[in-house]
Amino acid sequence: MESKKVIFLAYFYPLKIEMKEKEKEKERLVKKSKAILRRIVKRRKELGLTQWDLGALLNLTSSGFYKIETGKTKLDTIRLLEILEKLEISPEEFFKGFK
């Protein structure tokens, strides 16, 4: 019985380590995503726009834009580029110094 346990552990232990590494990677990406959303909020406020204003410019409801800004709705690249255009900032400038 002990040899079966060793075989079982030898097989699944590397998988467990790999899963932990993937979880850490996902956490890192979530932090970066939140940093992007914070930059959007900061720029929106710099321009004196409300969530409602920016949502209207993007043909979204205020609720729809709120969900994007808070991360409840995932932000795809097309929508990000639309937002940056409305915020009058280039992707290069927006991501300057971003790590």
N, C-alpha and C positions, 0 to 999 in steps of 0.2 A: 504494500500500500504506500509506503514511504517513497518508493521510486516513482510512482505515478504522480505523487504530489510534487516531486522535484521536476519532473517533465512538465507538469502543468505550470509551475512557477517559471521555469526556464522559457516557456513559450509566451506566457502572458505578461511577465514583468517588463520586457522591452516595449510592449504595446501600451502598458500603463505609463511608462516614462514618456513615450511619444504623445500620448493624450495630454499629459501635463504640459508638455512643451507647446502643443497646439493651443491649449487654453491660455498660456502665457502670451503667445503670439496674438491671439484674439483680443486679450485685454489690452495689449499694446496698441492694436489697431483701433479699438474702441476709444482709447484716450486720444489718439490722433484725430479721430472723427469728431470728438467733442471739442477739440481745439479748433478745428475748422469751423464748427458751428458757432463757437465763441467769437471767432474773427468776423463771421457774417453779422452777428448781432452788434459787435463793436462798430463795424463800418456802417450798418444801417442807422445806428444811433448818431454817428458822426454826421450823417447826411440829414438828420432830423426826421427820419422816416419812422412811422409806426409799423407794427406787423401788418396792420390792415392796409396801410399805404403800399408796402412792398408786395403783399399778397395781391392787391388789385393790379399793380403793374405787371404781375406774372399771370394774371387771369386765374388766380386762386382765391378761395374764400379765406377769411382771416383765420378760420380754424385750420384750413389746409396748410397755410404757411406756418402757423403755430406748431403744427405737428412736425414740419420739416425742421424748424429752428430748435425744437426740443429733442430731436432725434427719434421721435415716435414713428416717423416715416423716413425710410432710408433715402438719402440724397444721391441721385444718380448724376453722372457727369454732365449730361445735357442740361439738367435742371440747375446744377452748380454753375455752369457757364452762363445760363440765362440770368441767374441771380447776380453774378459778377458784372454782367453787362448793365443791369438795372442799378447796381451799386457804383457804377462808373469806375471800375477798377479792373485792370488786366489780371489774368491768371498769374503772370510773372510777378506782378507787384503784390498780389494777394498772398502768394506762397513764399514771398521773400523772407528768408531767415527761418522758414518752417523746417522742423526736423522730425 
